[in-house]
């Protein structure tokens, strides 16, 4: 072509490239023109799901699902009852409390007693799910579909849409979700009235039962105490620590969780030099933050890599190395880290602890558009490595970002929606200035009634932030209540949503008993004070 016309640009595609593009981006063409529907392996049986999960456990990178089922009989009974009575069930709890194990045990018991049901799990690989669901689920049969970590599955609405298709058989959907992401997932299901089952952390004696059992058999009291200290109710971390303790007999290694993760994951890889390679770690850090990176899309990926001084070619080459080290999965042109704790570890190490990648650069370029990614990276880092430890690393960058956008009301709300407890002084000042500057109301007619679903899809940004601050008692708690009431007084139209916010944020929880119901008492002290002063809103 160039010999005929030198100005013609020629791009050559190998057969491998064409095949990869067809399988990743043009599966509909393969189906329609080649009559070859591609099963992406995302809809799998319970046994296959456990085998895939336990393959990582054999590598030591995750904890097995084949260990003994402990201390969740009441929750299992509740979930089985929900499978009988509800079409949608959400299991919510903090990371590592055993949500996945609970669901699998419950589904297996349910289908053994209800043989007309079949069960499938979603082994998500960043591809569309509809075609796989169509291939595996007949419209006239009864199924249970389990989606683990639903907050990390951006095709969740496809599954709900699939359920809404015309079918004669029953389809029940069970999902697990981390507690901090419940609101996000609940919105997806809001029209389906899901049954929500909360799962609490196990207490120390219950965790001791687990680590004393086979295959761990940690019977030494000193080792048990060290494991309980780092686990803090997290079964997954307790098992990880037990495995490491059994392998090394090193009590000191259990003292610091960050060091434990360093030693634990490094011990899994024979080539420690590859594990410690700065380029490898940088690539792992980026993958951990973006969760699923389409490495086959150069146009999309290269601007991200340029910000962190990584070339596209070196990133693609590195993903192949990381795949061989079994730290990432490569599926249909996407790359992701194989296990959620491992992903949290690499984010913490690369962006925070070792500062191989700039957290400030990440904030400046992606916070506005990728807030959920920050939430999925920072909150688990808090849970595993400690709130104060993480805060010390990132607080200067957050404050710098806030000062840069201080005049942008929406961006300030976005910052505080995630980092309010890192910047309580700035957050309270922001609320005080904003509410103080609101004009006095022309009407003092206050209506507190509301419908339960009125604020499921949209929510006032100020009240959403106040609701977040009401979740946990602090030295500023009475001021938060006062600001909430003042906001409702200034804007009477907001009082129904204010009532909804107070009710949903201050409903009684187990932890309130430990503080002698400080949050609720503070609210009633304010209301009673307003009643005595004949304030219209409190009255």
C-alpha positions as CSV (number, residue, x, y, z in Angstrom):
1,X,0.0,0.0,0.0
2,X,2.8,2.4,0.8
3,X,4.6,1.7,-2.5
4,X,1.4,2.7,-4.2
5,X,0.8,5.8,-1.9
6,X,3.4,6.7,0.7
7,X,0.9,8.8,2.7
8,X,-1.1,5.7,3.5
9,X,-0.8,4.6,7.2
10,X,-0.7,0.8,7.5
11,X,-1.4,-1.0,10.8
12,X,-0.9,-4.7,10.9
13,X,-2.9,-6.9,13.2
14,X,-1.7,-10.4,14.0
15,X,-4.1,-13.3,14.3
16,X,-3.5,-13.3,18.1
17,X,-4.4,-9.6,18.3
18,X,-7.6,-10.1,16.3
19,X,-8.6,-13.1,18.5
20,X,-8.0,-11.1,21.7
21,X,-10.0,-8.1,20.4
22,X,-12.8,-10.4,19.4
23,X,-12.9,-12.1,22.7
24,X,-12.6,-9.0,24.8
25,X,-14.5,-6.3,23.0
26,X,-16.6,-7.8,20.2
27,X,-18.1,-11.0,21.6
28,X,-21.4,-10.0,20.0
29,X,-19.8,-10.2,16.5
30,X,-18.4,-13.6,17.3
31,X,-21.9,-14.8,18.4
32,X,-23.8,-13.2,15.5
33,X,-21.5,-13.9,12.6
34,X,-19.5,-17.0,13.7
35,X,-22.3,-18.6,15.8
36,X,-19.8,-19.0,18.6
37,X,-21.2,-17.7,21.9
38,X,-18.3,-17.1,24.3
39,X,-18.7,-18.2,27.9
40,X,-16.5,-15.9,29.9
41,X,-16.5,-18.2,32.9
42,X,-18.2,-15.8,35.2
43,X,-21.3,-17.9,36.1
44,X,-20.0,-21.0,37.9
45,X,-21.2,-23.7,40.3
46,X,-20.6,-23.5,44.0
47,X,-17.9,-26.2,43.8
48,X,-16.1,-24.3,41.0
49,X,-16.4,-21.0,42.9
50,X,-14.8,-22.7,46.0
51,X,-12.1,-24.3,43.9
52,X,-11.2,-21.0,42.3
53,X,-11.2,-19.3,45.7
54,X,-9.1,-22.1,47.3
55,X,-6.6,-22.1,44.5
56,X,-5.5,-18.8,45.9
57,X,-5.5,-20.3,49.4
58,X,-3.2,-23.1,48.2
59,X,-0.8,-20.3,47.1
60,X,-1.3,-18.8,50.5
61,X,-2.7,-15.6,49.2
62,X,-6.2,-16.0,50.6
63,X,-7.9,-18.0,53.2
64,X,-9.6,-21.3,52.4
65,X,-13.4,-21.7,52.2
66,X,-13.0,-25.4,53.0
67,X,-12.2,-24.9,56.7
68,X,-14.8,-25.8,59.4
69,X,-17.9,-23.6,59.7
70,X,-17.9,-22.0,63.2
71,X,-20.3,-19.8,65.3
72,X,-22.7,-18.6,62.6
73,X,-25.7,-21.0,63.1
74,X,-28.1,-18.2,64.0
75,X,-27.1,-16.1,61.0
76,X,-27.3,-19.3,58.8
77,X,-30.9,-19.9,60.0
78,X,-31.8,-16.3,59.3
79,X,-30.4,-16.4,55.8
80,X,-32.1,-19.7,55.0
81,X,-35.4,-18.2,56.2
82,X,-34.7,-15.2,53.9
83,X,-34.1,-17.6,50.9
84,X,-37.6,-19.0,51.5
85,X,-39.3,-15.6,52.0
86,X,-37.4,-13.0,49.9
87,X,-36.2,-12.7,46.4
88,X,-33.3,-10.4,47.3
89,X,-31.0,-10.8,50.3
90,X,-28.0,-8.6,51.2
91,X,-25.5,-9.9,53.7
92,X,-23.6,-6.9,55.2
93,X,-20.5,-6.8,57.4
94,X,-17.0,-5.5,57.7
95,X,-14.3,-7.2,55.6
96,X,-13.1,-10.6,56.8
97,X,-16.0,-11.5,59.1
98,X,-17.0,-14.6,57.1
99,X,-19.8,-13.4,54.9
100,X,-18.8,-15.5,51.9
101,X,-18.5,-18.7,54.0
102,X,-21.8,-18.0,55.6
103,X,-23.6,-17.6,52.3
104,X,-22.1,-20.7,50.7
105,X,-23.0,-22.9,53.7
106,X,-26.5,-21.5,53.8
107,X,-27.1,-22.0,50.1
108,X,-25.8,-25.6,50.2
109,X,-28.1,-26.4,53.1
110,X,-31.1,-24.7,51.3
111,X,-30.7,-26.6,48.0
112,X,-30.2,-29.9,49.7
113,X,-33.6,-29.5,51.3
114,X,-35.1,-27.8,48.1
115,X,-33.9,-30.0,45.3
116,X,-35.9,-28.1,42.7
117,X,-33.4,-25.2,43.1
118,X,-29.9,-24.9,41.5
119,X,-27.2,-22.5,42.6
120,X,-24.7,-20.5,40.7
121,X,-22.0,-18.0,41.9
122,X,-20.7,-15.0,40.0
123,X,-16.9,-15.2,39.5
124,X,-16.6,-11.7,38.2
125,X,-14.0,-11.0,35.5
126,X,-14.9,-7.5,34.4
127,X,-17.0,-8.6,31.4
128,X,-20.7,-8.3,30.6
129,X,-22.7,-11.0,32.4
130,X,-26.0,-11.2,30.4
131,X,-24.7,-13.6,27.8
132,X,-23.3,-16.0,30.5
133,X,-26.5,-15.8,32.5
134,X,-28.6,-16.6,29.4
135,X,-26.4,-19.6,28.7
136,X,-26.6,-21.1,32.2
137,X,-30.0,-20.2,33.5
138,X,-33.2,-21.6,31.9
139,X,-36.3,-19.5,32.2
140,X,-38.4,-22.4,33.6
141,X,-36.1,-23.5,36.4
142,X,-35.5,-22.3,39.9
143,X,-32.1,-20.7,40.8
144,X,-30.2,-19.0,43.5
145,X,-27.4,-16.6,42.2
146,X,-24.7,-15.5,44.6
147,X,-22.7,-12.3,44.0
148,X,-19.8,-11.9,46.4
149,X,-18.5,-8.4,47.2
150,X,-21.3,-6.8,45.2
151,X,-19.8,-3.3,45.7
152,X,-16.9,-4.3,43.5
153,X,-19.1,-5.6,40.7
154,X,-20.0,-2.9,38.3
155,X,-22.4,-5.2,36.4
156,X,-24.7,-5.6,39.3
157,X,-27.6,-3.9,37.5
158,X,-27.3,-6.4,34.7
159,X,-28.1,-9.2,37.1
160,X,-31.2,-7.4,38.4
161,X,-32.2,-6.6,34.9
162,X,-31.8,-10.3,33.9
163,X,-34.0,-11.3,36.9
164,X,-36.8,-8.9,35.6
165,X,-37.0,-10.8,32.3
166,X,-40.1,-12.9,31.8
167,X,-39.5,-16.3,33.4
168,X,-41.7,-19.0,34.9
169,X,-39.0,-20.3,37.3
170,X,-38.0,-18.5,40.5
171,X,-34.7,-16.6,40.8
172,X,-33.4,-15.5,44.1
173,X,-30.3,-13.3,44.4
174,X,-28.0,-13.2,47.4
175,X,-25.2,-10.6,47.6
176,X,-22.5,-9.8,50.2
177,X,-21.3,-6.2,50.7
178,X,-18.9,-4.5,53.0
179,X,-20.6,-2.4,55.6
180,X,-19.2,1.0,54.4
181,X,-20.6,0.3,50.9
182,X,-24.1,-0.8,51.9
183,X,-25.7,2.5,50.9
184,X,-24.3,2.3,47.4
185,X,-25.5,-1.3,46.9
186,X,-28.9,-0.7,48.6
187,X,-29.6,2.0,46.0
188,X,-29.2,-0.6,43.3
189,X,-31.8,-2.8,45.0
190,X,-34.1,-0.1,46.3
191,X,-37.0,-1.0,44.1
192,X,-36.7,-4.7,45.0
193,X,-37.2,-4.4,48.9
194,X,-34.1,-6.6,49.8
195,X,-33.9,-8.3,53.1
196,X,-30.7,-7.0,54.8
197,X,-28.9,-9.3,57.3
198,X,-26.0,-7.7,59.3
199,X,-23.1,-9.9,60.3
200,X,-21.0,-8.8,63.3
201,X,-17.4,-9.6,64.0
202,X,-16.7,-12.7,66.0
203,X,-15.4,-12.2,69.6
204,X,-12.0,-13.4,70.8
205,X,-13.1,-16.8,72.2
206,X,-14.8,-17.6,68.9
207,X,-11.7,-16.7,66.9
208,X,-9.7,-18.9,69.3
209,X,-11.9,-21.8,68.5
210,X,-11.1,-21.3,64.8
211,X,-7.3,-21.0,65.2
212,X,-7.2,-24.0,67.6
213,X,-9.0,-26.2,65.0
214,X,-7.4,-28.1,62.1
215,X,-5.4,-27.2,60.1
216,X,-4.1,-24.4,62.2
217,X,-3.9,-25.9,65.7
218,X,-2.5,-22.7,67.3
219,X,-2.6,-23.8,71.0
220,X,0.1,-21.6,72.5
221,X,-1.5,-18.8,74.6
222,X,1.1,-16.2,73.6
223,X,0.6,-16.9,69.9
224,X,-3.2,-16.8,70.4
225,X,-3.0,-13.4,72.1
226,X,-0.8,-12.0,69.4
227,X,-3.1,-13.2,66.7
228,X,-6.2,-11.8,68.5
229,X,-4.4,-8.4,68.8
230,X,-3.7,-8.0,65.1
231,X,-7.0,-9.6,63.9
232,X,-9.4,-7.4,65.9
233,X,-12.3,-9.6,65.1
234,X,-11.3,-10.1,61.4
235,X,-11.4,-13.9,60.8
236,X,-9.5,-13.6,57.5
237,X,-6.6,-11.8,59.1
238,X,-6.7,-14.2,62.1
239,X,-6.3,-17.1,59.7
240,X,-3.6,-15.4,57.8
241,X,-1.7,-14.7,61.0
242,X,-2.3,-18.3,62.2
243,X,-0.9,-19.7,58.9
244,X,2.2,-17.5,59.1
245,X,2.7,-18.3,62.8
246,X,2.5,-22.0,62.1
247,X,5.0,-21.7,59.3
248,X,7.6,-19.5,61.0
249,X,7.0,-19.9,64.8
250,X,8.0,-16.2,64.9
251,X,6.0,-14.4,67.6
252,X,7.6,-11.0,67.0
253,X,6.4,-11.0,63.4
254,X,2.8,-10.9,64.7
255,X,3.3,-7.6,66.5
256,X,2.9,-5.2,63.6
257,X,0.3,-5.8,60.9
258,X,2.1,-4.0,58.2
259,X,5.3,-6.1,58.8
260,X,3.2,-9.2,59.0
261,X,1.7,-8.5,55.5
262,X,5.2,-7.8,54.1
263,X,6.6,-11.0,55.4
264,X,3.5,-13.1,54.7
265,X,3.2,-12.1,51.0
266,X,6.9,-12.1,50.4
267,X,7.1,-15.7,51.7
268,X,4.7,-16.8,49.0
269,X,6.9,-15.8,46.2
270,X,10.1,-17.8,45.5
271,X,11.6,-14.9,43.5
272,X,11.7,-12.1,46.2
273,X,13.7,-9.9,43.9
274,X,10.7,-9.8,41.5
275,X,8.4,-9.1,44.4
276,X,10.5,-6.2,45.6
277,X,11.0,-4.7,42.1
278,X,9.9,-1.0,42.2
279,X,8.2,-1.2,38.8
280,X,6.3,-4.4,39.8
281,X,5.1,-2.7,43.0
282,X,4.1,0.5,41.2
283,X,2.0,-1.5,38.7
284,X,0.5,-3.5,41.5
285,X,-0.3,-0.2,43.3
286,X,-2.1,1.2,40.2
287,X,-4.0,-2.0,39.6
288,X,-5.1,-2.1,43.3
289,X,-6.6,1.4,43.1
290,X,-8.3,1.1,39.7
291,X,-9.4,-2.5,40.6
292,X,-9.9,-3.6,37.0
293,X,-7.6,-2.1,34.3
294,X,-8.2,-2.7,30.6
295,X,-4.6,-3.2,29.6
296,X,-5.6,-3.9,26.0
297,X,-6.9,-0.3,25.7
298,X,-3.8,1.8,25.2
299,X,-5.7,5.0,24.5
300,X,-7.5,4.7,27.9
301,X,-4.5,3.5,29.9
302,X,-1.6,5.5,28.7
303,X,-2.7,8.9,30.2
304,X,-2.9,7.2,33.6
305,X,0.5,5.6,33.3
306,X,2.1,8.9,32.2
307,X,1.0,10.6,35.4
308,X,3.1,8.1,37.3
309,X,6.0,7.9,34.9
310,X,5.3,4.3,33.7
311,X,5.4,3.5,30.0
312,X,2.6,1.5,28.4
313,X,5.0,-1.2,27.1
314,X,6.6,-1.7,30.5
315,X,3.2,-1.9,32.2
316,X,2.0,-4.6,29.8
317,X,5.2,-6.5,30.2
318,X,5.0,-6.3,34.0
319,X,1.4,-7.6,34.0
320,X,2.8,-10.8,32.4
321,X,5.4,-11.1,35.1
322,X,2.8,-10.5,37.8
323,X,0.6,-13.1,36.2
324,X,3.4,-15.7,36.4
325,X,3.9,-14.7,40.1
326,X,0.2,-15.4,40.5
327,X,-0.4,-11.9,42.0
328,X,-2.9,-10.8,39.3
329,X,-5.4,-12.3,37.0
330,X,-5.5,-11.6,33.2
331,X,-9.0,-12.0,31.7
332,X,-10.3,-10.8,28.4
333,X,-7.9,-7.8,28.2
334,X,-8.4,-6.8,31.9
335,X,-6.0,-7.2,34.8
336,X,-6.9,-7.2,38.5
337,X,-5.3,-8.3,41.7
338,X,-6.4,-11.8,42.7
339,X,-7.5,-11.2,46.3
340,X,-9.0,-8.2,48.2
341,X,-6.6,-8.2,51.2
342,X,-3.7,-8.4,48.8
343,X,-5.1,-5.5,46.8
344,X,-5.5,-3.4,50.0
345,X,-1.9,-4.3,51.0
346,X,-0.4,-3.1,47.7
347,X,-2.4,0.1,47.8
348,X,-1.2,0.8,51.3
349,X,2.4,-0.1,50.5
350,X,2.8,1.7,47.2
351,X,0.8,4.9,47.9
352,X,1.1,5.3,51.6
353,X,3.9,3.4,53.4
354,X,6.7,3.4,50.7
355,X,5.3,6.3,48.7
356,X,6.4,4.7,45.4
357,X,3.4,6.4,43.8
358,X,2.1,9.9,44.7
359,X,-1.2,9.9,46.6
360,X,-1.4,13.6,45.9
361,X,-1.3,13.0,42.2
362,X,-4.0,10.4,42.6
363,X,-6.2,12.9,44.5
364,X,-5.7,15.8,42.1
365,X,-6.5,13.8,39.0
366,X,-9.0,11.1,40.1
367,X,-10.8,12.0,43.3
368,X,-13.6,13.8,41.6
369,X,-14.3,11.1,39.0
370,X,-13.3,8.0,41.0
371,X,-14.5,8.6,44.6
372,X,-15.7,5.0,45.0
373,X,-12.2,3.8,44.2
374,X,-10.8,5.9,47.0
375,X,-13.5,4.6,49.3
376,X,-12.6,1.0,48.4
377,X,-8.9,1.6,48.9
378,X,-8.7,3.9,51.9
379,X,-11.4,2.4,54.2
380,X,-10.0,-1.2,54.1
381,X,-6.5,0.3,54.7
382,X,-7.9,2.0,57.8
383,X,-9.5,-1.3,58.9
384,X,-6.4,-3.4,58.4
385,X,-3.4,-1.0,59.1
386,X,-5.0,1.4,61.6
387,X,-6.9,4.6,61.2
388,X,-4.2,6.8,62.7
389,X,-1.4,5.1,60.8
390,X,-3.2,5.7,57.4
391,X,-4.2,9.3,58.4
392,X,-0.6,10.2,59.2
393,X,0.4,9.2,55.6
394,X,-2.4,11.0,53.7
395,X,-3.6,13.9,55.8
396,X,-1.2,16.5,54.3
397,X,-2.3,15.6,50.8
398,X,-6.0,15.7,51.7
399,X,-5.6,19.1,53.4
400,X,-3.7,20.4,50.4
401,X,-6.5,19.2,48.0
402,X,-9.1,20.8,50.3
403,X,-7.4,24.2,50.3
404,X,-7.1,24.1,46.6
405,X,-10.8,23.5,46.1
406,X,-12.1,25.4,49.2
407,X,-14.3,27.7,47.2
408,X,-16.0,24.8,45.4
409,X,-18.9,23.8,47.6
410,X,-19.6,20.4,45.8
411,X,-15.9,19.4,45.9
412,X,-15.7,20.2,49.6
413,X,-18.8,18.0,50.3
414,X,-17.1,15.2,48.3
415,X,-13.9,15.5,50.3
416,X,-15.7,15.4,53.6
417,X,-18.0,12.6,52.6
418,X,-14.9,10.3,52.7
419,X,-12.4,12.2,54.9
420,X,-14.6,14.0,57.5
421,X,-13.1,12.2,60.4
422,X,-9.6,13.0,59.2
423,X,-10.5,16.7,59.1
424,X,-13.1,17.2,61.8
425,X,-12.2,20.8,62.6
426,X,-12.3,21.8,58.9
427,X,-15.5,19.9,58.4
428,X,-17.3,21.5,61.4
429,X,-16.1,24.9,60.2
430,X,-17.4,24.3,56.7
431,X,-20.8,23.3,58.0
432,X,-21.0,26.2,60.5
433,X,-20.1,28.8,57.9
434,X,-22.5,27.4,55.3
435,X,-25.4,27.1,57.7
436,X,-24.8,30.4,59.4
437,X,-24.9,32.2,56.0
438,X,-28.2,30.8,55.1
439,X,-31.0,33.4,55.2
440,X,-33.7,33.3,57.9
441,X,-36.8,31.4,56.8
442,X,-39.9,33.3,55.5
443,X,-42.1,30.5,56.9
444,X,-41.8,28.4,60.1
445,X,-44.2,25.7,59.1
446,X,-42.3,22.5,59.8
447,X,-43.4,19.1,58.4
448,X,-41.6,16.0,59.6
449,X,-43.5,13.2,57.8
450,X,-41.8,11.4,54.9
451,X,-42.1,8.2,52.9
452,X,-39.5,5.6,53.5
453,X,-38.1,5.6,50.0
454,X,-38.2,9.4,49.4
455,X,-34.4,9.8,49.9
456,X,-33.1,6.6,48.4
457,X,-31.9,8.0,45.1
458,X,-31.3,11.7,45.9
459,X,-30.1,13.2,49.2
460,X,-29.2,16.7,50.3
461,X,-25.4,17.0,50.4
462,X,-25.3,18.8,53.8
463,X,-27.7,16.4,55.5
464,X,-25.7,13.4,54.0
465,X,-22.6,14.8,55.6
466,X,-24.3,15.5,58.9
467,X,-25.7,11.9,58.8
468,X,-22.1,10.6,58.4
469,X,-20.9,12.7,61.4
470,X,-23.9,11.3,63.5
471,X,-22.7,7.7,63.0
472,X,-19.9,8.0,65.5
473,X,-19.8,9.9,68.8
474,X,-17.1,12.6,69.0
475,X,-16.2,15.6,71.2
476,X,-18.1,17.7,68.6
477,X,-21.2,15.5,68.7
478,X,-23.5,18.0,70.4
479,X,-22.4,20.6,67.9
480,X,-23.3,18.3,65.0
481,X,-26.8,17.8,66.5
482,X,-27.2,21.6,66.9
483,X,-26.1,22.3,63.3
484,X,-28.5,19.7,62.1
485,X,-31.4,21.3,63.9
486,X,-30.3,24.8,62.8
487,X,-30.1,23.6,59.1
488,X,-33.7,22.3,59.4
489,X,-34.8,25.6,61.0
490,X,-33.3,27.7,58.3
491,X,-34.8,25.6,55.5
492,X,-38.2,24.3,56.5
493,X,-38.6,22.3,53.3
494,X,-35.7,20.1,54.5
495,X,-37.3,19.0,57.8
496,X,-38.7,15.7,56.4
497,X,-35.3,14.7,55.2
498,X,-33.7,16.0,58.4
499,X,-36.1,13.7,60.3
500,X,-35.1,10.8,58.0
501,X,-31.4,11.6,58.6
502,X,-31.8,11.7,62.4
503,X,-33.8,8.5,62.4
504,X,-31.6,6.5,60.1
505,X,-28.3,7.7,61.7
506,X,-29.3,7.5,65.3
507,X,-31.2,4.3,65.5
508,X,-30.1,2.1,68.4
509,X,-27.2,-0.2,67.8
510,X,-25.3,-2.6,69.9
511,X,-22.3,-0.2,70.3
512,X,-24.5,2.5,71.7
513,X,-25.0,0.4,74.9
514,X,-21.2,0.8,75.6
515,X,-21.5,4.6,75.5
516,X,-24.7,4.6,77.6
517,X,-26.6,5.7,74.5
518,X,-24.7,9.0,74.3
519,X,-25.8,9.7,70.7
520,X,-29.5,9.3,71.5
521,X,-29.3,11.2,74.8
522,X,-27.6,14.1,73.1
523,X,-30.4,14.4,70.5
524,X,-33.1,14.3,73.2
525,X,-31.3,16.9,75.3
526,X,-31.4,19.2,72.3
527,X,-35.0,18.5,71.6
528,X,-36.1,18.9,75.2
529,X,-34.1,22.1,75.4
530,X,-35.9,23.4,72.3
531,X,-39.2,22.3,73.7
532,X,-38.6,24.3,76.9
533,X,-37.6,27.3,74.9
534,X,-40.8,26.9,72.7
535,X,-38.7,26.5,69.5
536,X,-41.1,25.6,66.7
537,X,-38.9,23.0,65.0
538,X,-38.1,21.0,68.1
539,X,-41.7,21.2,69.3
